[in-house]
Amino acid sequence: MDPGKPSEAFLQLRPGATCMAQKGMAMNKYGDLLYSDPPPVPPGYRVMTSAERAKIFAPFDALRGFDLALDSKTCLYEEQRYLAEDAREIIEERIQRLHEMTSKPRLPSSARPRVQVEYYVPCHDTQRIDWEWVGTYETITDTVRKVDPITRMLCLTSHLIAFDNIYSIFIL
């Protein structure tokens, strides 16, 4: 028996061992599989692309909505600012002008006015004690789709804003 090589009895007693002799035995046993072609694809199936295969191992959100809940806790809320009467009239005049500009039938999207709106977004975190009275202010620049004076809503391409929540509006 060679003193540098483990005995066969030693390898059989420790099946979980990772000694070089066991690795060599695995290479002898499975070496032909490592460098062989993949098996043929059965009829009716297709080969997965690398992107599809990557989706299998992509991380998933085990706690759905948890990130949103954490973000709402770190957000700085403030009470809604109320405008003076003259500032409210200016906003109403601009909204009326937008209504006149967008009320034409079949107005192409390139002719629709663009606006910059600062508006109030109420807090939706019901875990806060003061959630009914606080929110944040956001400013967006977007294209006006419709001005609805009946429901008092400003319809933009990506947002729907109540007239009462608009703090400032500029027609670009």
Secondary structure by P-SEA (a helix, b strand, c coil): cccccccaaaaaaccccccaaaaaaaaaacccccccccccccccbbbbcaaaaaaaacccccccaaaaaaaaaabbbbcbbbbcaaaaaaaaaaaaaaaaaacccccccccbbbbbbbbbbccccccccccccccbbbbbbbbbcccccccbbbbccccccccccccccccc
